[in-house]
Amino acid sequence: MRTLRQSLLFPELSGELGIPKPVNVASVPQRSPFRYPGGKTWFVPTFRQWLGSKHAKPSVLVEPFAGGGIISLTALFENLVEKAVMVELDEEIAAVWESIVHGDAEWLANRVLTFNLTKESVMRELQKNPGTRREKAFQTILKNRTFHGGILAEGSGFLKYGENGKGIHSRWYPGTLAKRILNLKHVANRIDFRCDDGPKVIQEFAINQAAVFFIDPPYTAGKKKAGKRLYRHYDLDHEHLFTLCKKLKGDFLMTYDNAEEVKRMARSHSFQMRLIPMTNTHHATMEELVIGKDLSWMDGFPAVHEPDTEYKTRATKRKQTYKSLKRNIA
Ligand SMILES: C[S@@+](CC[C@H](N)C(=O)[O-])C[C@H]1O[C@@H](n2cnc3c(N)ncnc32)[C@H](O)[C@@H]1O
């Protein structure tokens, strides 16, 4: 563990030490029309490794907290699964996925290509009451690309400086975006999108042995509650989610922030845990938790066992007993 921590302070050393380095997201095909806060592009190589370790191709991937959907899209484009059930509670995000799945990808791509983006034109567009689902989808893409951090939750605002001081233009690449949206037509008929509650849909697939689940909930289980600032829907019964996972016949992977509360829940359900390095939006290297039934395929990553505090308590207790024993003898 100490060597991993050291390597995170000095990432250039981790290769030499044989410890996994954070994934360079530029090496992963960007297939989502979103720049998603808390997005899992960096997890794609590990996700591929997970499905690659299976004997048979899973018939369905269930992604109950789909967000920008990079994991489902990768699974579909790379033929790692037959179909994907993508679930997202946020109606704005849902409007984008529904438009793509229900035949409006071309309209959306064209709207992106022909929009003349200025701060005024964006403000005018966002003041409109979207009369149709596809118009709502366009507004969502516009917000996601011009708001700070791609955050759509209450309190978010326009990018001030953005990349190289380009302000709201810095994440608006109409050609690339339109291409990505059109490309999704190739997999749209294999997506079963639901604007629904993720845990409810997990239950629906619980007895399906050929289903796999990629579960990336809002990070609100620990004290820090990072997800609260990022998403409109962040309130979640994490304990219930863990209980549901315990009942799954198929395999699952969960990703979480490295919080004590999360590790406690994982331990109490006898799940395995691994720490995986990633680079956050501020270019800092940190560790996230991967949780699953059997993570032996992740052997290169450090495992998480007992909490530090428990070791300390036990060590102190042992010391005290020794001391009191000496006192008793004296
Ligand atoms: C950590 S993000 C998922 C990011 C996604 N894995 C990606 O790569 O873009 C969690 C998502 O769960 C959604 N969410 C929160 N509560 C939900 C619920 N009960 N059911 C479905 N989605 C929910 C949030 O709106 C947010 O988009």
The ligand as a Tripos MOL2 file, in Angstrom:
@<TRIPOS>MOLECULE
LIG
   27    29     1     0     0
SMALL
NO_CHARGES

@<TRIPOS>ATOM
      1 C1        -21.5760    8.8710  -11.3540 C.3       1 LIG1
      2 S1        -22.8220    9.3440  -12.4870 S.3       1 LIG1
      3 C2        -22.6910    8.1390  -13.7500 C.3       1 LIG1
      4 C3        -21.6280    8.4820  -14.7570 C.3       1 LIG1
      5 C4        -21.5180    7.4720  -15.8750 C.3       1 LIG1
      6 N1        -20.9990    6.2080  -15.4180 N.3       1 LIG1
      7 C5        -20.6290    8.0250  -16.9900 C.2       1 LIG1
      8 O1        -19.5750    7.4300  -17.3100 O.co2     1 LIG1
      9 O2        -20.9930    9.0540  -17.5420 O.co2     1 LIG1
     10 C6        -24.2980    8.8910  -11.6710 C.3       1 LIG1
     11 C7        -25.5610    9.1430  -12.4750 C.3       1 LIG1
     12 O3        -26.6660    8.5430  -11.8020 O.3       1 LIG1
     13 C8        -27.8130    9.3370  -12.0350 C.3       1 LIG1
     14 N2        -28.8010    8.9500  -10.9910 N.ar      1 LIG1
     15 C9        -28.8750    9.3500   -9.7020 C.ar      1 LIG1
     16 N3        -29.8370    8.6740   -9.0410 N.ar      1 LIG1
     17 C10       -30.3890    7.8080   -9.9310 C.ar      1 LIG1
     18 C11       -31.3820    6.8070   -9.8440 C.ar      1 LIG1
     19 N4        -32.0420    6.5630   -8.7020 N.pl3     1 LIG1
     20 N5        -31.6850    6.0920  -10.9400 N.ar      1 LIG1
     21 C12       -31.0160    6.3190  -12.1130 C.ar      1 LIG1
     22 N6        -30.0530    7.2480  -12.2710 N.ar      1 LIG1
     23 C13       -29.7360    7.9830  -11.1860 C.ar      1 LIG1
     24 C14       -27.3040   10.7550  -11.9690 C.3       1 LIG1
     25 O4        -28.1720   11.6390  -12.6330 O.3       1 LIG1
     26 C15       -25.9500   10.6070  -12.6840 C.3       1 LIG1
     27 O5        -26.0930   10.8360  -14.0530 O.3       1 LIG1
@<TRIPOS>BOND
     1     1     2 1
     2     2     3 1
     3     2    10 1
     4     3     4 1
     5     4     5 1
     6     5     6 1
     7     5     7 1
     8     7     8 2
     9     7     9 1
    10    10    11 1
    11    11    12 1
    12    11    26 1
    13    12    13 1
    14    13    14 1
    15    13    24 1
    16    14    15 ar
    17    14    23 ar
    18    15    16 ar
    19    16    17 ar
    20    17    18 ar
    21    17    23 ar
    22    18    19 1
    23    18    20 ar
    24    20    21 ar
    25    21    22 ar
    26    22    23 ar
    27    24    25 1
    28    24    26 1
    29    26    27 1
@<TRIPOS>SUBSTRUCTURE
     1 LIG1         1 GROUP 0 **** ****
